[in-house]
Amino acid sequence: MGLSKTPMLGLLGTTSLQHEQVRTLKSNRHQRPEFKNLRRLKMQTSIPVKYMKDFGKAMQDGVMQNLPNLAKMWKERDFYVSCSSSIIEAFQAPENQNKAITEELRNKWNNIGSYGKDKLAVRKIRGFESEFNLKVFQEEAKELYIKAHECLAKNDQEKLTDYVTEHARVAMLLNSSQRTIRWKYLQSLEEPKVVHVRAFQLDENANVFAQITVRFFSQQCLAVYDRFGRLIYGSEILAKDVLEYAVFEKHLSNEYGVWRLHAKIIPENSSGMAEKTFVLPKAEAEETSSDASKTEAVLTTEAK
């Protein structure tokens, strides 16, 4: 047994391969049967309890021998991790943007622990990028934000991976399937601002990732049409002020890692668009048309 590959249909309608890690045990039977009698004379001895967790000491004392020469009883397969699957310590956006100075100072004093974590995370990033600067990154984040949404509106799936992570790509394409998107970035009402920085490890192999949350306050136009060409959300001529918190991620341990859009912090009280649209069944359509003809006939008789 080994790696089994089973074709399956993915979320986006493409055929993918499902890899399954299977443990393979080797047979303990000797390949040469002429030594059967000698194997029958072997004496089975049990290992003392004190050596069960310390094989190095057991080898030194002579209880276990030739341990490094034993072959592995399983097969290993390398896998590549390019992004994380969630937001680490998501930023808590303030409920009221227009606060008094005293309340703002009080919140900064209460969040002094988060401020220290941001500084440590920036220092961790500079350990991999010596020329990293938050002010320069804010402009880069704005360009990534605009290019990612333009690729989504054009349905350019090849270039979309250059600006968003695999985690965000699945969510964006799944929400935009069978829809037409018209999106424009008009202007920035405020300059982008970094409000949250975190650096973390996924495992013990020094796979270090960094996530930076950027606050965007801009003016945009968004219109979404369903597969029948009907407008289900927004407008192409109406501009709206949009306040968003976007999370950007980078694989710091990867020499060729780049910053990409990873997720957005969406408030709980936000209203979304319609999930799906459907065609009215023919039976209901005929009933409505017959009812309308009856009402017209009644109105004409009353008029006479």
N, C-alpha and C positions, 0 to 999 in steps of 0.2 A: 504494500500500500504506500501511497505517497500523496502528492498534490492532485486533487481531483478538480477538473475544470468543467463547470456546467454552464452552458449558455442560458442567459436569462434576459428579460426585457427590462431596461432601466426606466427611471421616472420620465426621462425625456423622449422615450420611444426608441432609443438606440439599443442595439444588442451589446451586452457586456458579458464578461467572464467572471464567474464567482469562484474564487480560490478558497479552498478549505485546507487548513493545516491538519494533517493526520499524523499521529505518532506511529512510527514503524518499529516493531520489535524484531530483533534478530533471533533466529533459532539457536538454542543452546546445544543442539545435537551435533555430535562430531561428524565430520565429513568422511572419515575413514572408519568403516565398520569393524576392521580387524582389532581395534582397541576396545571392543565392548567388554571383554572380560576384565581388562585393567580398570575400566571405568566402574565396573561393578564392585571392585575392591576398594573404591574410594570411600573415605570416612567423612561424613558431613559434620562439621563443627559449627557451633553457633558463636556469633561475635558477642563479646561482653557488652553490657549496656553502656559503659563509660566510653567505649570506642564508637558508638553509633553516630554521634554528632561530630566527632573529631577524627576524621580519616587520616590526617597527617600524623597524629600521635600513634594511631594503629599501625601505620607503615613503619614508623621508627621502632616500635616495639616488636615488629615482626609478625603481628597478628594478621595483617593483610599485606599481600605481596603482589607486585606487578599491577598495581592499580592504575598507573598512568597509561599502561599498554592496552587497557580495555577500550574497545571500540564504542562509539556513541550509539545509543539505542534509539535515537531519533534523528530526524533530518531538520535542518534549520534553513530558513528562507529569509532573505533580507527584505525589508519594506521601507518605503520612503514616506516621510511625514513632511508635508510642505506647509501645513497650517494647522491651527487648533480648531476645535469644534464648537467653541463658545466664547463668550466674553468673560475674561478674568477680572473679578471685582468691578462690575459695571458701575459707571459713574452715575451718581444720584443727582439728576438735574433739579435745580431749585424750582419750586412750584410758582412762585411769584418773581418775575424778573425785576420789577421796580420795587426795590426794598430801601428802607432807610439806611443811613450810614452805620448807625449803631447795630442794627440787625446784621448787616454785612460783616462788620468787625467781629460780632459775637459768633457768627458761623465760621469765620476763618479761625478763630481761637479754638472752637470745638473740633475743627477738621485739621488741626495742626499735625496729627498723626498721618493723615493722608498726604499732607504737604511734604513730610519727611520721606514717605514712600516714593513720591514723585521724584525727589532729588536723587534718591538711591537708584531708581530705575534709569534716570538720565545718565548717571555715572556708569551704570552697567552697559548702556548702549554705547557710550563713548569708549568703553573698553574694546568694543568691536569696530566702532567708527570713530576715529580720533577727531574728525572734523565735523561731527554732528552738531547742529545748531537748531534750536526750537523755532527761532524766527524764520530761518530759511525753510524749515520743514513745513511751516504753515502755508507758505505759497505753493510748495510742492503738493501738499494735501489738497489745496483748492484745484490745481490742475488735474490731479487724479480723480477728484470728485466729478468734475465736469466731463472728462473723457470717458469715465465709466458709464455715466448716464447717457451720453451721446451714443456709445456703442450699444447700450440696451435699447434705445429708441430706434436705432438703425437695424437691430437684430444681428449685429456683427459678433457672432459667438467666438470667432478666432481671436480677435483683438481684445475681447472682453476679459479673457484670462490674464492678459498683461496688466490689467488695472484692478481686478478683484481677485480674491482668494477663491479656492474651490468651494469653501463653505458658503460664501456669498453668491457664487455663480449659480449653484443649484437653486437657491431661494429666489434669485432674480429671474431666472429663466422659467421656473415653475409658475411664478406669479404673472409672468408676461406671455404665457402660452396662449395661442388663439386670440391675441389682442393686438391692437395697433396703438402705439404710444407716440404722442407728439409732445416733446419736451424742449424748453428753451431756458437758458440761464441768462437773465437780463442784466442784473447788476448785484453788487454786494452792498448791503446796507451797513454792515459792520465788517471789519477785517476778521478773518478766521483767527481763532484763539485756541491754544492747547489748554485743556482743562484737566486732563487726567493722563498719567503715564504709568505703565506697569511693565515689568520684566519678570519672566518665570521660566521654569524648566518643565518639560513634559515627562522626562524620565531621568535616570541617573547617568545617561550617556552624554550629558552636556548639550542637549538639544534646547537651546535658549531661544525664546521668542519674546518679542516686545509688542505691546499694544498701546497706541496713543489715541486718545479721544479728542476730537477737534469740534469746536462749536462754530456752526455756520449760520449766519443770519443774512439771507439774500432774498431777492425778488425773482420769482420763477413763473413760468407758464406750463401747465400740465393738462393734457387731455388724453383720455383713454377711451378707445372704441372697442366694442366687442367684435366677434367674428362676423356679425351681420352688418357692421358699419354704424351701429347706434352708439351715441355718446353715453357712457355709463359713469364717467367721473371727470370733473374739471372742465376747463374751457380753454380754447386756443387763443382767445382774444382778451381774457381776463387775467391780469397779473396779480399774484398774491405774495404776501410776505411770508417766508418760510423760515422757521427756526428748527435746526436739526443738530443732532450730536452724532457724528460719524466716527467709527472706530477703524483705525488703520493698523495693520499688523505686518511684521517682518520677521523672517527666520534669521536670527542673528548668527547662528552657528554656520549657516550656509554662506560660502564665500560669494555666491552669485545671487543671494537673496535681495529682494527689492521690497519697498513699501507698497502695499496694496490695500484697497478697501475691503474690510472684513465684515462689518455689520453696522447696524444703526440702532441707537437706543430709542425705542418707540414708547411713548407714555401709554399707560393702561387705558386712559379715557379717550384715546384717539379713535376716530370713526374711519373705517375702511370702505373700500368700494365693494360693489357686488361681486360675490364669488364666481358666479357663472350665470349665463343667460341661456334660454331655451326657446324653442319654437312652440307656439300655441298649438295644441292638438287640433286635428280637423273637426272632430265631433263638437268640441266647444266652439270652434269658429262658426260652424254651420248653425248651432243653436243661437249664438249671438246675432248672426245675420237674419235668422227667421224672426227672432224677437224684435229686431229693429224694423223689419218690414211690417210686422203686425202693428206696432205703435204708429208707424206712418199711415197705415190704412185707417186706424181709429181716428187719427187727427184729421184726415181728409174727410171722413164721414161727418165728424162733428162740425167741420167748417161748412159743409153743405147744409 
